[in-house]
Amino acid sequence: MIQFSCIMKRTLLVNLGESPENYHFERALLRALPARGSALDIVHDFDHDYSFIGRGLPPGARRLKYSGLAGLKKLFGKPYDLVLVLDFPKRERCAPGFIWLLRGAQAGKKVFIANHLIPMPGDNFTADLARKVKALSAVDAGYMLEFDDARLWAVTGLAGRRLLKRGYATDCTYYSPVKGGSGDYVFSAGSTGRDFKALAAGVKRSGLGLKIFSGSRPPALPKGAAFLPLSENLHNLKAAVAGARAVVIPVKDGHVNEAAGNSIAFLAMALGRPVLTRRTRYMSRFIKDGASGFFYDRLSPAAIETGLRRISSLSPAKLKKLSAAARAAILRHASLDSFCSALLRRFR
């Protein structure tokens, strides 16, 4: 008789940087874990309730609130096979435990994963401390976003072959197309590098409404335009994007980051919505103009109006084809589930 044995693999996800993107990562990792032979502990420092993204844990998984260095050390009474450290904590109280995890905790493998750009010096206490003690010199490998600055990561001790690059990815499971037709408004969101004044003028010319989610209220919004604070309306984001005629990301011409607006663009494409944004080499990897989205070359009210007229002129059949192509592009090139699955295959 042949006997099979299942060795339980213990994995720890350290998710101390509270943000919706990091909670999406957590959910995707849960989906990527094998149904059998897995034990996952998640240590988090979240105060906000992101359960609208998903809730519940599979057998063998625990979600534990960070309670300090002593509590963290108790988890390592039995070593973990794999420790995944996601981003830098936002709160200073997490710094001692975070640095100990990187430098002192014993584990089969330790991997750092950047889900955001590296904080600049002076912006994040723990990141500054990690630079001072070169905390990431102790990990087996670490991922930076592909459009980030590798020189900033080298200061933390992460360089050479241990420094890996990853693409930005979206949660295509949560951002799945929903039933129902598109509305009569344009949706936009974000803040960095945006010119909402040009957007508002172009949308007004098109005759459509406008809905903006942002961290600060843009000036000169036309009458009837809706503004909602982004951080307070994350639970409404999916519905707002899914119900839009088009999603426009008005990135200024001179903005240095070619990937600016990719988070909103990718989730909109995953939902199958037409996206209009600035043409850059980076964005051209994901959007084919007229086939899976639309570009403007120079930002102006006229360019926004022209792009919206192109979208509004699509027949139902062509719109359906474009929507499918947009989602397929993100599933192929920027799926968070795919990244998490590849991560576990590589290090587990």
C-alpha positions as CSV (number, residue, x, y, z in Angstrom):
1,M,0.0,0.0,0.0
2,I,1.3,3.5,-0.9
3,Q,1.0,6.0,1.8
4,F,1.0,9.8,1.1
5,S,2.0,12.4,3.7
6,C,1.0,16.0,3.7
7,I,3.6,18.3,5.3
8,M,1.9,21.4,6.7
9,K,3.7,24.6,5.4
10,R,3.5,27.5,7.8
11,T,3.4,30.9,6.2
12,L,3.2,34.3,7.9
13,L,2.0,37.5,6.1
14,V,3.1,40.7,7.9
15,N,0.6,43.3,6.7
16,L,1.2,46.3,8.9
17,G,0.8,49.1,6.3
18,E,-2.9,49.8,6.5
19,S,-4.4,50.5,3.0
20,P,-7.1,49.0,0.8
21,E,-4.4,47.9,-1.7
22,N,-2.7,45.8,1.0
23,Y,-6.0,44.3,2.1
24,H,-6.6,43.3,-1.6
25,F,-3.2,41.7,-1.5
26,E,-4.1,39.7,1.6
27,R,-7.3,38.4,0.0
28,A,-5.5,37.5,-3.2
29,L,-2.8,35.6,-1.2
30,L,-5.6,33.6,0.6
31,R,-7.0,32.6,-2.8
32,A,-3.6,31.6,-4.0
33,L,-2.7,29.3,-1.1
34,P,-3.2,25.5,-1.7
35,A,-6.5,24.2,-0.3
36,R,-4.5,21.6,1.7
37,G,-1.2,21.6,3.5
38,S,-1.3,25.3,4.3
39,A,-1.3,27.2,7.6
40,L,-1.4,31.0,7.2
41,D,-1.1,33.6,10.0
42,I,-1.7,37.2,9.1
43,V,-0.5,39.9,11.4
44,H,-2.1,43.3,10.6
45,D,-2.3,46.8,12.0
46,F,-5.6,47.8,10.4
47,D,-8.2,50.0,12.2
48,H,-10.4,50.6,9.2
49,D,-13.0,48.0,8.2
50,Y,-12.3,46.7,4.7
51,S,-14.7,43.8,4.9
52,F,-16.6,45.1,1.9
53,I,-13.7,43.8,-0.2
54,G,-14.2,40.3,1.3
55,R,-14.3,38.5,4.6
56,G,-13.8,35.1,6.1
57,L,-10.8,32.9,6.4
58,P,-10.2,29.3,5.1
59,P,-9.3,26.5,7.4
60,G,-5.8,26.9,8.7
61,A,-5.7,30.7,8.5
62,R,-5.7,33.2,11.3
63,R,-5.8,37.1,11.2
64,L,-4.2,38.6,14.3
65,K,-4.0,42.2,15.4
66,Y,-0.5,43.4,16.0
67,S,0.0,43.8,19.8
68,G,3.7,44.6,20.0
69,L,7.1,42.9,19.8
70,A,6.5,40.5,22.6
71,G,3.3,39.1,21.0
72,L,5.1,38.8,17.6
73,K,7.9,36.8,19.1
74,K,5.4,34.3,20.6
75,L,4.3,33.4,17.1
76,F,7.8,32.2,16.3
77,G,7.8,29.6,19.0
78,K,7.4,27.2,16.1
79,P,9.4,28.5,13.0
80,Y,7.6,29.6,9.8
81,D,8.6,28.1,6.5
82,L,7.9,31.4,4.8
83,V,7.5,35.0,6.0
84,L,6.1,37.6,3.6
85,V,6.5,41.2,4.7
86,L,4.2,43.6,2.9
87,D,5.3,47.3,2.7
88,F,6.5,49.5,5.5
89,P,4.1,50.1,8.5
90,K,2.5,53.5,8.7
91,R,2.4,53.7,12.5
92,E,5.6,54.2,14.6
93,R,4.4,51.7,17.2
94,C,5.0,48.9,14.7
95,A,8.7,49.8,14.1
96,P,10.3,47.5,16.7
97,G,8.4,44.4,15.6
98,F,9.0,45.2,12.0
99,I,12.7,45.6,12.3
100,W,13.0,42.5,14.5
101,L,11.1,40.5,11.8
102,L,13.5,41.5,9.2
103,R,16.7,41.2,11.1
104,G,16.2,38.8,14.0
105,A,13.3,36.4,13.3
106,Q,14.2,32.9,12.2
107,A,12.3,31.5,9.2
108,G,12.9,29.2,6.3
109,K,12.7,32.2,3.9
110,K,11.9,35.9,4.3
111,V,10.6,37.9,1.4
112,F,9.8,41.6,1.4
113,I,7.1,42.8,-1.0
114,A,6.5,46.5,-1.9
115,N,2.9,47.1,-2.8
116,H,3.6,50.9,-3.0
117,L,6.5,53.2,-3.9
118,I,9.2,53.3,-1.3
119,P,8.5,56.2,1.2
120,M,10.9,59.1,0.7
121,P,13.3,60.0,3.5
122,G,11.3,61.8,6.3
123,D,7.9,60.5,5.2
124,N,7.8,57.2,7.1
125,F,9.5,56.6,10.5
126,T,10.0,52.8,10.0
127,A,11.4,53.2,6.5
128,D,13.9,55.8,7.8
129,L,14.9,53.3,10.5
130,A,15.2,50.5,8.0
131,R,17.5,52.7,5.9
132,K,19.6,53.5,9.0
133,V,20.2,49.8,10.0
134,K,19.9,48.4,6.4
135,A,17.1,46.1,7.7
136,L,16.4,44.6,4.3
137,S,19.9,43.2,4.0
138,A,18.6,40.2,6.1
139,V,15.8,39.1,3.7
140,D,16.3,36.4,1.1
141,A,14.7,38.6,-1.6
142,G,12.5,41.6,-2.0
143,Y,10.2,43.1,-4.6
144,M,10.1,46.7,-5.7
145,L,7.5,48.1,-8.1
146,E,9.1,48.2,-11.6
147,F,8.8,52.0,-11.9
148,D,10.3,52.8,-8.5
149,D,14.0,53.9,-7.9
150,A,16.3,51.0,-7.2
151,R,18.8,53.3,-5.7
152,L,16.4,54.1,-2.8
153,W,16.0,50.4,-2.1
154,A,19.8,49.8,-2.1
155,V,20.0,52.2,0.9
156,T,17.8,49.8,2.9
157,G,20.1,46.9,2.1
158,L,18.1,45.4,-0.7
159,A,20.2,45.3,-3.9
160,G,21.8,43.1,-6.5
161,R,20.1,39.8,-7.3
162,R,18.0,39.9,-4.2
163,L,16.2,43.0,-5.5
164,L,13.4,41.8,-7.8
165,K,11.0,43.9,-9.8
166,R,7.2,43.5,-10.0
167,G,4.5,45.1,-11.9
168,Y,1.6,46.9,-10.3
169,A,-1.4,44.6,-10.1
170,T,-5.1,44.9,-9.3
171,D,-7.6,42.6,-7.7
172,C,-9.4,41.2,-10.7
173,T,-11.7,39.0,-8.5
174,Y,-13.1,42.0,-6.6
175,Y,-13.1,44.2,-9.7
176,S,-15.1,41.9,-11.9
177,P,-17.7,43.3,-14.4
178,V,-21.1,43.9,-13.0
179,K,-24.5,43.7,-14.7
180,G,-26.2,46.8,-15.7
181,G,-25.7,49.5,-18.3
182,S,-23.3,52.5,-18.1
183,G,-24.6,55.8,-16.8
184,D,-24.4,59.3,-18.2
185,Y,-21.4,60.5,-16.3
186,V,-17.6,60.4,-16.4
187,F,-15.7,59.1,-13.5
188,S,-12.2,60.2,-12.3
189,A,-10.1,59.7,-9.2
190,G,-6.7,60.3,-7.6
191,S,-4.7,63.4,-6.9
192,T,-1.1,63.2,-7.9
193,G,-0.3,64.9,-11.2
194,R,-4.0,65.5,-12.0
195,D,-5.5,68.5,-13.8
196,F,-9.2,68.3,-12.9
197,K,-9.9,71.8,-14.3
198,A,-9.1,70.6,-17.9
199,L,-11.1,67.4,-17.2
200,A,-14.2,69.4,-16.0
201,A,-14.1,71.7,-19.0
202,G,-13.8,68.8,-21.5
203,V,-16.6,66.8,-19.8
204,K,-18.8,69.9,-19.8
205,R,-18.3,70.2,-23.6
206,S,-19.3,66.5,-24.1
207,G,-22.7,67.0,-22.3
208,L,-21.9,64.2,-19.8
209,G,-21.9,64.5,-16.0
210,L,-18.8,64.2,-13.8
211,K,-18.0,62.3,-10.6
212,I,-14.7,62.7,-8.9
213,F,-13.2,60.8,-5.9
214,S,-10.1,62.6,-4.6
215,G,-8.3,63.5,-1.5
216,S,-9.0,67.2,-1.9
217,R,-11.9,69.1,-3.7
218,P,-10.8,70.3,-7.1
219,P,-11.4,74.0,-7.9
220,A,-13.7,75.2,-10.6
221,L,-16.0,72.2,-10.8
222,P,-19.0,72.8,-13.1
223,K,-22.5,72.9,-11.7
224,G,-23.9,69.4,-11.2
225,A,-20.5,67.8,-10.9
226,A,-20.2,65.4,-7.9
227,F,-17.1,65.3,-5.6
228,L,-16.6,62.7,-2.9
229,P,-13.6,62.3,-0.6
230,L,-11.8,59.1,-1.8
231,S,-10.7,57.8,1.6
232,E,-14.3,57.9,3.0
233,N,-15.9,56.4,-0.1
234,L,-13.7,53.4,-0.9
235,H,-16.7,51.1,-0.4
236,N,-18.5,53.1,-3.2
237,L,-15.5,53.1,-5.6
238,K,-16.4,49.9,-7.5
239,A,-20.0,50.9,-8.1
240,A,-19.0,54.4,-9.2
241,V,-16.5,53.1,-11.7
242,A,-18.8,50.3,-13.0
243,G,-21.6,52.7,-13.6
244,A,-19.6,55.3,-15.6
245,R,-19.8,55.9,-19.3
246,A,-16.0,56.4,-19.2
247,V,-13.2,56.7,-16.8
248,V,-10.8,59.5,-17.4
249,I,-7.4,60.1,-15.7
250,P,-6.3,63.6,-16.5
251,V,-2.6,63.4,-15.9
252,K,-0.6,66.5,-16.6
253,D,1.7,66.5,-19.6
254,G,4.8,67.2,-17.7
255,H,4.2,64.8,-14.8
256,V,7.4,62.7,-14.5
257,N,5.8,59.3,-13.5
258,E,4.8,57.5,-16.6
259,A,2.7,55.1,-14.5
260,A,0.6,57.9,-12.9
261,G,-3.0,56.8,-12.7
262,N,-2.4,53.2,-13.3
263,S,-4.3,52.0,-10.2
264,I,-7.5,53.6,-11.3
265,A,-7.0,52.7,-14.9
266,F,-6.3,49.0,-14.1
267,L,-9.3,48.6,-11.8
268,A,-11.5,50.3,-14.4
269,M,-10.2,48.0,-17.2
270,A,-10.7,45.0,-14.9
271,L,-14.4,46.1,-14.6
272,G,-14.5,46.4,-18.4
273,R,-14.9,50.2,-18.5
274,P,-13.4,52.4,-21.3
275,V,-10.4,54.3,-20.0
276,L,-9.1,57.6,-21.4
277,T,-5.6,58.6,-20.1
278,R,-2.2,60.1,-21.1
279,R,-0.2,58.2,-23.7
280,T,3.1,57.0,-22.2
281,R,5.4,54.1,-22.9
282,Y,4.3,52.5,-19.7
283,M,0.6,52.8,-20.3
284,S,1.0,51.7,-23.9
285,R,2.0,48.2,-22.6
286,F,-1.6,47.8,-21.3
287,I,-3.8,49.9,-23.5
288,K,-4.1,49.7,-27.3
289,D,-5.7,52.9,-28.5
290,G,-9.2,52.2,-29.8
291,A,-9.0,48.5,-29.0
292,S,-8.8,48.3,-25.1
293,G,-8.8,51.9,-24.1
294,F,-8.1,55.4,-25.3
295,F,-5.2,57.9,-25.1
296,Y,-4.8,61.7,-25.4
297,D,-1.4,63.0,-26.4
298,R,-1.6,66.5,-24.8
299,L,-4.0,67.3,-22.0
300,S,-6.6,70.0,-22.8
301,P,-10.4,70.4,-22.7
302,A,-10.5,69.7,-26.4
303,A,-8.5,66.5,-26.0
304,I,-10.9,65.3,-23.3
305,E,-13.9,66.1,-25.4
306,T,-12.5,64.3,-28.4
307,G,-11.7,61.2,-26.4
308,L,-15.2,61.1,-24.8
309,R,-16.8,61.5,-28.2
310,R,-14.8,58.5,-29.5
311,I,-16.1,56.5,-26.5
312,S,-19.7,57.7,-26.9
313,S,-19.7,56.8,-30.6
314,L,-19.0,53.1,-30.0
315,S,-21.8,50.8,-31.0
316,P,-23.0,48.3,-28.3
317,A,-21.1,45.5,-30.1
318,K,-17.8,47.5,-30.3
319,L,-18.2,48.6,-26.7
320,K,-18.6,45.0,-25.6
321,K,-15.6,44.0,-27.6
322,L,-13.5,46.8,-26.1
323,S,-14.6,46.0,-22.6
324,A,-13.6,42.4,-23.0
325,A,-10.2,43.4,-24.4
326,A,-9.6,45.8,-21.5
327,R,-10.3,43.2,-18.8
328,A,-8.2,40.6,-20.8
329,A,-5.2,42.9,-20.8
330,I,-5.3,43.3,-17.0
331,L,-5.9,39.6,-16.4
332,R,-2.9,38.9,-18.6
333,H,-0.5,41.6,-17.5
334,A,-1.6,43.0,-14.1
335,S,-3.5,40.4,-12.1
336,L,-2.9,40.4,-8.3
337,D,-4.0,36.7,-8.1
338,S,-1.5,35.8,-10.8
339,F,1.3,37.6,-8.9
340,C,0.5,35.9,-5.6
341,S,0.3,32.5,-7.2
342,A,3.7,33.0,-8.8
343,L,5.1,34.3,-5.6
344,L,4.1,31.2,-3.7
345,R,5.4,28.9,-6.4
346,R,8.8,30.6,-6.3
347,F,9.3,30.8,-2.6
348,R,7.2,28.1,-1.1
